[in-house]
Amino acid sequence: MKKIDLYILKKFLGTFFFSLALIMSIAVVFDLTEKIDDFMEKGAPLEAIVFDYYKNFIPYFANLFTPLFVFISVIFFTSKMAYNTEIIAILSSGVSFRRLMFPYFLGSLIISVFSFYLSGYVIPPANKVRLRFENRYVKKRRETGQKNIHMQIEPGVFVYMGNYYSYNDRGEYFDLEKFDGKQLKMKLSSRSIKYDTTTGHWILRYYVLRELFDDEHQKITTGNKMDTVIAIKPSDFKEERNYYEMMTNDQLSNYIEEQRRRGVGNVEEFLIEKYKRIANPFAAFILTLIGVSLASRKVRGGMGLHIGIGITLSFTYIMFMTVSTTFAVNGDMAPLLAVWLPNIVFMMIGIFLYIKAPK
């Protein structure tokens, strides 16, 4: 590395962390203003507010907007360098534009690796503490149940449930089927099912048990109540708000694999979160390419024009990501494509701006 590389890298990282600290300070003030009445009404201890909530609030939201702050930081200090004719002096000294990109991409790499580690292994356990605090002192986040549940709990053992109500661990229209190959061997049906937290058993009401021995012989047993052990637990049917935000990368991958093995189809939000944890750090490189290519040109509008264009592109990126992920959640687009589509489009924009940038 040369002195000019260290100079640009220092400018890059310094501007990024300063702007990030500034915006997060503003965010904390606004959030505290909004929630202070809830804190006082529910008697939240000062220690819990500082260490359980805001200590985990700051890294979560800072990491969420890291790619965009990278973009704005690059736009800001590069346009300032262009306005002071520093870019012209660097290029005139024989440094190619491609070589000029090296310290920028190095800075993006440092930030991306740090962001990936935070989002995958540090922030998820911190989110557990933050969301637990919000649930206790800000507002209740009730876990919601599911409808039309189909899953395989063991090889050859399938479960169906029409409705599940998580607030009291109760389900309706429950079926349990056991197969030997393609041959149905047993079917247990009940009008309702409820989990007994003291025994860990499931209580079935108004059940019908059919045991099939061959094509001509079967045994039917009915009753009003059955106490039985089934290889499922209430958490398998709960969809807590933003539950995926509390999982590390390994836990998230294992959960998705387990749900797929059980035949559960509604894992789009978990897949989106998994792919986002890779796509968002990678977006820092794309937005850096756009920022340098855009802001390295000295124009009549000066720094203000560059920052205005940068903010416009930032909001366009956010809107693009929101729309595409909404399509993925609704099943209209593959989660992998939905997450990476904004990066693909903006990569094409970045390549075009790079070609048009002054060399």
C-alpha positions in Angstrom: 0.0 0.0 0.0 1.1 3.5 -0.8 0.5 6.8 1.1 -2.4 7.7 -1.2 -4.0 4.3 -0.4 -3.7 4.9 3.3 -5.0 8.5 2.8 -8.2 7.3 0.9 -8.7 4.4 3.3 -8.5 6.7 6.3 -10.9 9.1 4.7 -13.3 6.3 3.8 -13.4 4.6 7.2 -13.3 7.8 9.1 -16.3 9.3 7.2 -18.2 6.0 7.4 -17.9 5.6 11.2 -18.4 9.3 11.9 -21.6 9.4 9.8 -22.8 6.1 11.3 -22.3 7.4 14.9 -24.0 10.7 14.0 -27.1 9.1 12.5 -27.4 6.5 15.3 -27.2 9.2 17.9 -30.1 10.9 16.2 -32.0 7.6 16.0 -31.5 6.9 19.7 -32.8 10.4 20.6 -35.9 10.0 18.4 -36.5 6.4 19.7 -36.1 7.5 23.3 -38.6 10.4 22.8 -41.1 8.0 21.3 -40.8 5.3 24.0 -40.0 7.2 27.2 -43.7 7.2 28.2 -43.8 3.4 27.9 -40.6 3.1 29.9 -42.0 5.3 32.7 -45.4 3.7 32.7 -44.1 0.2 33.0 -41.3 1.0 35.3 -38.4 0.0 33.1 -35.1 0.2 35.1 -32.5 2.6 33.8 -29.9 -0.2 33.7 -32.2 -2.3 31.5 -32.9 0.6 29.2 -29.3 1.2 28.6 -27.8 -2.3 28.6 -30.7 -4.5 27.5 -32.3 -2.2 25.0 -30.1 0.5 23.6 -26.9 -1.5 23.8 -28.5 -4.0 21.4 -30.6 -1.4 19.5 -27.6 0.5 18.2 -25.6 -2.4 16.5 -28.8 -3.9 15.0 -29.9 -0.7 13.2 -26.4 0.4 12.4 -25.7 -2.9 10.6 -29.1 -2.8 8.9 -28.1 0.4 7.0 -24.4 -0.3 6.7 -24.3 -0.7 2.8 -26.2 2.6 2.4 -23.9 4.5 4.8 -21.0 3.1 2.9 -22.5 4.6 -0.2 -23.2 8.0 1.3 -19.7 8.1 2.9 -18.0 7.3 -0.5 -20.2 10.0 -2.2 -19.4 12.6 0.4 -15.6 12.4 0.7 -15.0 11.5 -2.9 -17.0 14.4 -4.2 -15.0 16.6 -1.8 -11.8 15.3 -3.2 -13.0 15.9 -6.7 -14.1 19.5 -5.8 -10.6 20.1 -4.4 -9.1 18.6 -7.7 -7.4 15.8 -5.7 -8.8 13.2 -8.0 -7.5 15.0 -11.1 -4.0 15.2 -9.4 -4.0 11.5 -8.6 -5.0 10.5 -12.1 -2.6 13.0 -13.7 0.3 11.4 -11.7 -0.1 8.2 -13.7 -2.4 6.3 -11.3 -5.1 4.5 -13.3 -8.8 4.8 -12.3 -8.8 1.0 -11.6 -5.8 1.4 -9.3 -7.6 4.2 -7.6 -10.4 1.8 -6.7 -8.1 -0.4 -4.6 -8.3 1.4 -1.3 -12.1 1.9 -1.7 -12.6 -1.8 -2.2 -10.3 -2.6 0.7 -12.3 -0.4 2.9 -15.5 -2.0 1.7 -14.0 -5.4 2.4 -13.2 -4.5 6.0 -16.7 -3.1 6.6 -18.4 -6.1 4.8 -16.5 -8.8 6.8 -17.3 -6.9 10.0 -21.0 -6.6 9.0 -21.3 -10.2 8.0 -19.9 -11.4 11.4 -22.1 -9.0 13.3 -25.3 -10.0 11.4 -24.6 -13.7 11.6 -23.2 -14.3 15.1 -23.3 -11.2 17.3 -26.6 -9.4 16.6 -29.0 -12.5 16.8 -28.3 -13.3 20.5 -28.4 -9.5 21.2 -31.8 -9.3 19.5 -33.2 -11.9 21.9 -32.4 -9.5 24.8 -33.7 -6.4 22.9 -37.0 -8.1 21.8 -37.5 -9.5 25.3 -37.2 -6.0 26.7 -39.6 -4.6 24.1 -42.1 -7.3 24.9 -42.0 -6.5 28.6 -41.7 -2.7 28.7 -42.8 -1.4 25.4 -45.6 -3.5 23.8 -46.7 -7.0 23.8 -45.7 -9.1 20.8 -48.1 -12.0 20.7 -46.9 -15.1 18.9 -49.3 -16.1 16.2 -50.4 -19.5 15.2 -50.7 -21.1 11.8 -53.3 -22.6 9.6 -53.4 -25.7 7.4 -50.2 -27.2 8.8 -48.7 -30.1 7.0 -45.4 -31.6 8.2 -43.5 -34.8 8.5 -42.3 -35.4 12.1 -40.6 -38.7 11.5 -39.9 -40.9 8.4 -43.3 -42.1 7.3 -45.2 -40.1 10.0 -47.2 -37.1 8.9 -49.2 -34.5 10.8 -52.0 -32.2 9.7 -53.7 -29.5 11.7 -56.4 -27.1 10.5 -55.7 -24.3 13.0 -53.3 -23.7 15.8 -53.7 -21.1 18.5 -50.4 -20.3 20.1 -51.7 -18.2 23.0 -53.2 -21.3 24.6 -51.3 -24.1 22.8 -54.4 -25.5 21.3 -55.2 -26.9 17.8 -58.2 -28.0 15.8 -58.8 -30.7 13.3 -55.7 -32.8 14.0 -54.6 -35.8 12.0 -51.7 -38.1 12.5 -50.9 -40.7 9.8 -48.3 -43.5 9.8 -47.2 -45.1 6.5 -45.2 -48.2 5.7 -43.9 -47.2 2.3 -47.1 -46.1 0.5 -49.4 -48.2 2.7 -51.3 -46.3 5.4 -51.1 -48.3 8.6 -52.6 -45.9 11.2 -54.6 -42.7 11.3 -55.4 -40.8 14.5 -57.9 -38.0 14.1 -59.3 -35.6 16.8 -61.5 -32.6 16.9 -59.1 -30.7 19.1 -55.6 -31.1 20.6 -54.0 -29.2 23.5 -50.5 -29.3 25.0 -50.1 -30.0 28.7 -47.1 -28.0 29.9 -46.8 -30.0 33.2 -46.5 -33.5 31.6 -45.2 -32.6 28.1 -48.0 -34.6 26.6 -50.7 -33.8 24.1 -54.4 -34.1 25.1 -56.7 -35.2 22.3 -60.5 -34.6 22.5 -63.1 -36.6 20.6 -60.6 -38.8 18.8 -60.9 -41.7 16.3 -58.0 -44.1 15.9 -58.0 -46.4 12.9 -55.4 -49.2 12.7 -55.2 -50.9 9.3 -53.8 -54.5 9.3 -54.5 -55.3 5.6 -57.0 -54.4 2.9 -59.9 -56.1 4.7 -59.1 -55.8 8.4 -58.9 -52.7 10.5 -59.6 -51.7 14.1 -61.4 -48.5 15.0 -61.2 -47.0 18.5 -63.0 -43.8 19.6 -63.0 -41.9 22.8 -63.5 -38.5 24.4 -60.0 -38.0 25.7 -56.5 -39.4 24.9 -53.3 -38.5 26.7 -50.4 -39.3 24.4 -46.8 -38.4 23.5 -46.2 -37.0 20.0 -42.8 -35.9 18.6 -43.9 -32.3 18.1 -43.8 -29.3 20.4 -45.7 -26.0 20.5 -42.8 -24.0 19.2 -43.0 -25.9 16.0 -46.3 -24.2 15.2 -45.5 -20.7 16.4 -44.4 -17.8 14.2 -43.0 -15.2 16.5 -42.5 -11.8 14.9 -39.0 -11.6 13.5 -38.1 -14.9 15.0 -35.4 -15.3 12.3 -33.6 -12.2 13.6 -32.7 -14.1 16.8 -31.0 -17.0 15.0 -27.3 -17.2 14.2 -26.3 -18.3 10.7 -25.9 -21.9 11.8 -29.2 -21.9 13.7 -31.0 -20.3 10.7 -29.7 -22.9 8.2 -30.5 -25.8 10.6 -34.0 -24.4 11.1 -34.7 -24.1 7.4 -33.4 -27.6 6.8 -35.6 -29.0 9.6 -38.7 -27.3 8.3 -38.1 -28.5 4.8 -37.6 -32.1 6.1 -40.9 -31.8 7.8 -42.6 -30.6 4.7 -43.3 -27.1 6.0 -43.6 -24.7 3.0 -43.7 -21.3 4.6 -40.0 -20.6 5.1 -39.6 -17.7 2.7 -39.0 -15.1 5.3 -36.2 -17.3 6.8 -34.6 -17.9 3.4 -34.8 -14.1 2.7 -33.0 -13.4 6.0 -30.4 -16.0 5.2 -29.6 -14.6 1.7 -29.7 -11.0 3.0 -26.9 -11.7 5.4 -24.7 -12.4 2.4 -26.2 -9.9 -0.1 -26.1 -6.9 2.2 -22.3 -7.0 2.9 -21.7 -7.7 -0.9 -23.8 -4.6 -1.7 -21.2 -2.5 -0.1 -18.8 -3.3 -3.0 -21.5 -2.4 -5.6 -22.5 0.8 -4.0 -18.8 1.8 -3.5 -18.3 1.3 -7.3 -21.3 3.5 -8.0 -20.2 6.1 -5.5 -16.6 6.4 -6.7 -17.6 6.4 -10.4 -20.3 9.1 -9.8 -18.5 11.4 -7.4 -15.1 11.4 -9.0 -16.2 13.8 -11.7 -16.0 17.5 -10.8 -19.3 19.1 -11.9 -20.8 22.5 -11.7 -23.3 21.5 -9.0 -20.4 20.5 -6.7 -20.7 18.2 -3.7 -24.4 19.0 -3.2 -25.4 17.5 -6.6 -23.4 14.3 -5.8 -25.0 13.9 -2.4 -28.5 14.5 -3.8 -28.0 11.9 -6.5 -26.5 9.5 -3.9 -29.5 9.9 -1.5 -31.9 9.3 -4.4 -30.1 6.1 -5.4 -30.1 5.0 -1.8 -33.8 5.3 -1.5 -34.3 3.7 -4.8 -32.2 0.7 -3.6 -34.2 0.4 -0.4 -37.5 0.6 -2.3 -36.3 -2.0 -4.8 -35.2 -4.4 -2.0 -38.6 -3.9 -0.2 -40.7 -4.6 -3.3 -38.7 -7.6 -4.4 -38.7 -9.2 -0.9 -42.5 -8.6 -0.6 -42.9 -10.6 -3.8 -40.8 -13.4 -2.4 -42.8 -13.5 0.9 -46.0 -13.8 -1.1 -44.5 -16.6 -3.2 -44.4 -14.7 -6.5 -40.6 -14.7 -6.7 -37.8 -17.0 -5.6 -36.2 -15.7 -2.3 -32.7 -15.9 -3.7 -33.6 -13.9 -6.8 -35.6 -11.4 -4.8 -32.7 -10.7 -2.5 -30.0 -10.5 -5.2 -32.0 -8.7 -7.9 -31.4 -5.2 -6.5 -27.6 -6.0 -6.4 -27.7 -7.3 -10.0 -29.5 -4.2 -11.2 -27.2 -1.8 -9.3 -24.2 -3.8 -10.4 -25.1 -3.0 -14.0 -25.6 0.7 -13.1 -22.2 0.6 -11.4 -20.4 -0.9 -14.4 -22.0 1.7 -16.7 -20.9 4.6 -14.5 -17.5 3.1 -14.2 -17.1 3.0 -18.0 -18.3 6.6 -18.2 -16.1 7.9 -15.3 -13.2 10.2 -16.1 -10.0 8.1 -16.5 
